[in-house]
Amino acid sequence: MATKASSFKNWCTENISPQSWTRICLKSVDAIRAKGHNLKEMEDLNPDIEMDDELLEALNDALSQLYEMKVNEEVLAPH
């Protein structure tokens, strides 16, 4: 299941802080680049950017390391 990056970013902004998404992306930069994205793209966030399970896992790992939290995947599911 593809997850929209904007859903993850919005969750982070609402549940942690507006800066949390940037910190998570910086911590996951290698995974982001491996998927053909760059930090500017992730920051400006075209709402249609979809993350595969691998990128989602990398971002969730960064979230866990930085904030000791995990995103509930049901929250990120497209409605």
N, CA and C atoms as a LAMMPS dump frame, in Angstrom:
ITEM: TIMESTEP
0
ITEM: NUMBER OF ATOMS
237
ITEM: BOX BOUNDS ff ff ff
-5.0000000000000000e+02 5.0000000000000000e+02
-5.0000000000000000e+02 5.0000000000000000e+02
-5.0000000000000000e+02 5.0000000000000000e+02
ITEM: ATOMS id mol type element x y z
1 1 1 N 0.836 -1.188 0
2 1 2 C 0 0 0
3 1 3 C 0.878 1.248 0
4 2 1 N 0.662 2.102 -0.946
5 2 2 C 1.435 3.351 -1.009
6 2 3 C 0.833 4.362 -0.043
7 3 1 N 1.706 5.058 0.631
8 3 2 C 1.296 6.073 1.584
9 3 3 C 1.734 7.428 1.063
10 4 1 N 0.879 8.408 1.168
11 4 2 C 1.239 9.755 0.735
12 4 3 C 2.162 10.392 1.773
13 5 1 N 3.244 10.958 1.275
14 5 2 C 4.203 11.615 2.163
15 5 3 C 3.545 12.764 2.921
16 6 1 N 2.592 13.434 2.289
17 6 2 C 1.939 14.567 2.947
18 6 3 C 1.168 14.129 4.19
19 7 1 N 0.622 12.913 4.175
20 7 2 C -0.091 12.409 5.357
21 7 3 C 0.868 12.248 6.528
22 8 1 N 2.06 11.714 6.239
23 8 2 C 3.083 11.528 7.279
24 8 3 C 3.526 12.888 7.811
25 9 1 N 3.796 13.819 6.891
26 9 2 C 4.24 15.159 7.299
27 9 3 C 3.179 15.833 8.164
28 10 1 N 1.925 15.765 7.736
29 10 2 C 0.843 16.398 8.498
30 10 3 C 0.713 15.784 9.885
31 11 1 N 0.848 14.459 9.957
32 11 2 C 0.764 13.797 11.256
33 11 3 C 1.873 14.302 12.172
34 12 1 N 3.083 14.381 11.652
35 12 2 C 4.223 14.851 12.45
36 12 3 C 4.004 16.28 12.936
37 13 1 N 3.534 17.131 12.033
38 13 2 C 3.303 18.535 12.381
39 13 3 C 2.253 18.666 13.481
40 14 1 N 1.177 17.884 13.362
41 14 2 C 0.091 17.979 14.334
42 14 3 C 0.428 17.312 15.664
43 15 1 N 1.178 16.231 15.637
44 15 2 C 1.411 15.451 16.845
45 15 3 C 2.747 15.726 17.53
46 16 1 N 3.68 16.336 16.811
47 16 2 C 4.991 16.608 17.42
48 16 3 C 5.284 18.105 17.323
49 17 1 N 5.737 18.553 16.146
50 17 2 C 6.019 19.976 15.948
51 17 3 C 6.227 20.229 14.464
52 18 1 N 6.127 21.476 14.037
53 18 2 C 6.355 21.777 12.618
54 18 3 C 7.767 21.42 12.154
55 19 1 N 8.732 21.422 13.053
56 19 2 C 10.109 21.114 12.674
57 19 3 C 10.39 19.611 12.627
58 20 1 N 9.521 18.814 13.177
59 20 2 C 9.796 17.377 13.293
60 20 3 C 9.975 16.715 11.929
61 21 1 N 9.177 17.112 10.947
62 21 2 C 9.288 16.506 9.61
63 21 3 C 10.675 16.736 9.023
64 22 1 N 11.191 17.95 9.171
65 22 2 C 12.52 18.274 8.654
66 22 3 C 13.578 17.401 9.333
67 23 1 N 13.489 17.257 10.634
68 23 2 C 14.463 16.437 11.373
69 23 3 C 14.388 14.975 10.933
70 24 1 N 13.188 14.476 10.751
71 24 2 C 12.999 13.084 10.326
72 24 3 C 13.575 12.881 8.922
73 25 1 N 13.318 13.832 8.03
74 25 2 C 13.855 13.734 6.667
75 25 3 C 15.381 13.78 6.664
76 26 1 N 15.961 14.654 7.474
77 26 2 C 17.424 14.73 7.546
78 26 3 C 18.014 13.413 8.04
79 27 1 N 17.372 12.806 9.013
80 27 2 C 17.859 11.54 9.558
81 27 3 C 17.699 10.412 8.529
82 28 1 N 16.726 10.558 7.603
83 28 2 C 16.426 9.515 6.609
84 28 3 C 16.943 9.861 5.219
85 29 1 N 17.847 10.817 5.128
86 29 2 C 18.247 11.349 3.826
87 29 3 C 18.742 10.275 2.855
88 30 1 N 19.472 9.302 3.337
89 30 2 C 19.987 8.261 2.441
90 30 3 C 18.846 7.468 1.805
91 31 1 N 17.85 7.109 2.608
92 31 2 C 16.692 6.362 2.094
93 31 3 C 15.887 7.226 1.122
94 32 1 N 15.755 8.504 1.439
95 32 2 C 15.01 9.427 0.567
96 32 3 C 15.702 9.529 -0.79
97 33 1 N 17.01 9.717 -0.77
98 33 2 C 17.766 9.831 -2.031
99 33 3 C 17.737 8.526 -2.813
100 34 1 N 17.784 7.401 -2.108
101 34 2 C 17.75 6.091 -2.771
102 34 3 C 16.448 5.898 -3.549
103 35 1 N 15.39 6.573 -3.108
104 35 2 C 14.089 6.47 -3.778
105 35 3 C 13.915 7.546 -4.854
106 36 1 N 14.969 8.324 -5.095
107 36 2 C 14.914 9.319 -6.164
108 36 3 C 14.332 10.661 -5.764
109 37 1 N 14.223 10.902 -4.479
110 37 2 C 13.719 12.196 -3.996
111 37 3 C 14.887 12.97 -3.403
112 38 1 N 14.66 14.261 -3.15
113 38 2 C 15.673 15.041 -2.437
114 38 3 C 15 15.766 -1.275
115 39 1 N 15.806 16.375 -0.416
116 39 2 C 15.253 16.995 0.786
117 39 3 C 14.317 18.156 0.457
118 40 1 N 14.667 18.937 -0.559
119 40 2 C 13.808 20.067 -0.927
120 40 3 C 12.43 19.58 -1.35
121 41 1 N 12.424 18.513 -2.15
122 41 2 C 11.153 17.911 -2.583
123 41 3 C 10.319 17.461 -1.382
124 42 1 N 10.98 16.817 -0.432
125 42 2 C 10.274 16.313 0.738
126 42 3 C 9.784 17.455 1.621
127 43 1 N 10.547 18.541 1.659
128 43 2 C 10.161 19.681 2.486
129 43 3 C 8.995 20.439 1.844
130 44 1 N 9.084 20.683 0.535
131 44 2 C 8.022 21.418 -0.158
132 44 3 C 6.801 20.524 -0.344
133 45 1 N 7.059 19.246 -0.406
134 45 2 C 6.082 18.188 -0.45
135 45 3 C 4.935 18.347 -1.427
136 46 1 N 5.211 17.9 -2.603
137 46 2 C 4.138 17.694 -3.555
138 46 3 C 3.226 16.663 -2.893
139 47 1 N 1.957 16.988 -2.676
140 47 2 C 1.073 16.083 -1.932
141 47 3 C 0.911 14.717 -2.595
142 48 1 N 1.288 14.615 -3.847
143 48 2 C 1.096 13.344 -4.546
144 48 3 C 2.283 12.396 -4.423
145 49 1 N 3.371 12.844 -3.791
146 49 2 C 4.516 11.949 -3.62
147 49 3 C 4.068 10.769 -2.761
148 50 1 N 4.255 9.584 -3.302
149 50 2 C 3.884 8.392 -2.545
150 50 3 C 5.145 7.697 -2.059
151 51 1 N 5.078 7.183 -0.862
152 51 2 C 6.205 6.469 -0.275
153 51 3 C 5.899 4.98 -0.316
154 52 1 N 6.89 4.201 -0.713
155 52 2 C 6.694 2.758 -0.639
156 52 3 C 6.985 2.308 0.792
157 53 1 N 6.784 1.037 1.053
158 53 2 C 6.948 0.514 2.413
159 53 3 C 8.364 0.727 2.942
160 54 1 N 9.348 0.628 2.055
161 54 2 C 10.745 0.775 2.459
162 54 3 C 11.035 2.194 2.964
163 55 1 N 10.572 3.19 2.221
164 55 2 C 10.784 4.582 2.631
165 55 3 C 9.968 4.888 3.884
166 56 1 N 8.758 4.395 3.931
167 56 2 C 7.921 4.59 5.115
168 56 3 C 8.599 4.01 6.354
169 57 1 N 9.183 2.851 6.191
170 57 2 C 9.884 2.208 7.31
171 57 3 C 11.08 3.045 7.755
172 58 1 N 11.831 3.587 6.798
173 58 2 C 12.987 4.434 7.135
174 58 3 C 12.539 5.682 7.893
175 59 1 N 11.462 6.297 7.448
176 59 2 C 10.956 7.498 8.124
177 59 3 C 10.42 7.145 9.512
178 60 1 N 9.749 6.008 9.615
179 60 2 C 9.238 5.571 10.91
180 60 3 C 10.386 5.261 11.874
181 61 1 N 11.471 4.674 11.349
182 61 2 C 12.646 4.401 12.183
183 61 3 C 13.236 5.713 12.715
184 62 1 N 13.327 6.707 11.835
185 62 2 C 13.848 8.015 12.251
186 62 3 C 12.928 8.639 13.301
187 63 1 N 11.636 8.536 13.08
188 63 2 C 10.65 9.053 14.035
189 63 3 C 10.833 8.375 15.39
190 64 1 N 11.022 7.08 15.365
191 64 2 C 11.205 6.313 16.591
192 64 3 C 12.481 6.735 17.317
193 65 1 N 13.576 6.886 16.565
194 65 2 C 14.853 7.266 17.173
195 65 3 C 14.812 8.685 17.744
196 66 1 N 14.189 9.592 17.018
197 66 2 C 14.178 10.994 17.44
198 66 3 C 13.14 11.281 18.53
199 67 1 N 11.965 10.662 18.392
200 67 2 C 10.839 11.044 19.261
201 67 3 C 10.237 9.883 20.049
202 68 1 N 10.799 8.67 19.87
203 68 2 C 10.274 7.486 20.544
204 68 3 C 8.781 7.323 20.29
205 69 1 N 8.405 7.523 19.03
206 69 2 C 7.012 7.385 18.605
207 69 3 C 6.976 6.607 17.3
208 70 1 N 5.797 6.109 16.965
209 70 2 C 5.554 5.484 15.662
210 70 3 C 4.247 6.048 15.127
211 71 1 N 4.158 6.159 13.814
212 71 2 C 2.911 6.593 13.195
213 71 3 C 2.027 5.367 13.042
214 72 1 N 0.797 5.495 13.454
215 72 2 C -0.173 4.441 13.25
216 72 3 C -0.508 4.408 11.762
217 73 1 N -0.25 3.276 11.11
218 73 2 C -0.41 3.215 9.655
219 73 3 C -1.846 3.438 9.205
220 74 1 N -2.827 3.156 10.07
221 74 2 C -4.222 3.426 9.693
222 74 3 C -4.445 4.927 9.502
223 75 1 N -3.715 5.715 10.282
224 75 2 C -3.82 7.177 10.179
225 75 3 C -3.357 7.635 8.798
226 76 1 N -2.364 6.934 8.249
227 76 2 C -1.783 7.339 6.972
228 76 3 C -2.516 6.755 5.767
229 77 1 N -3.395 5.82 6.004
230 77 2 C -4.092 5.174 4.886
231 77 3 C -4.922 6.2 4.129
232 78 1 N -4.911 6.106 2.798
233 78 2 C -5.715 7.043 2.019
234 78 3 C -7.197 6.874 2.342
235 79 1 N -7.886 7.977 2.448
236 79 2 C -9.325 7.929 2.778
237 79 3 C -10.154 8.029 1.53
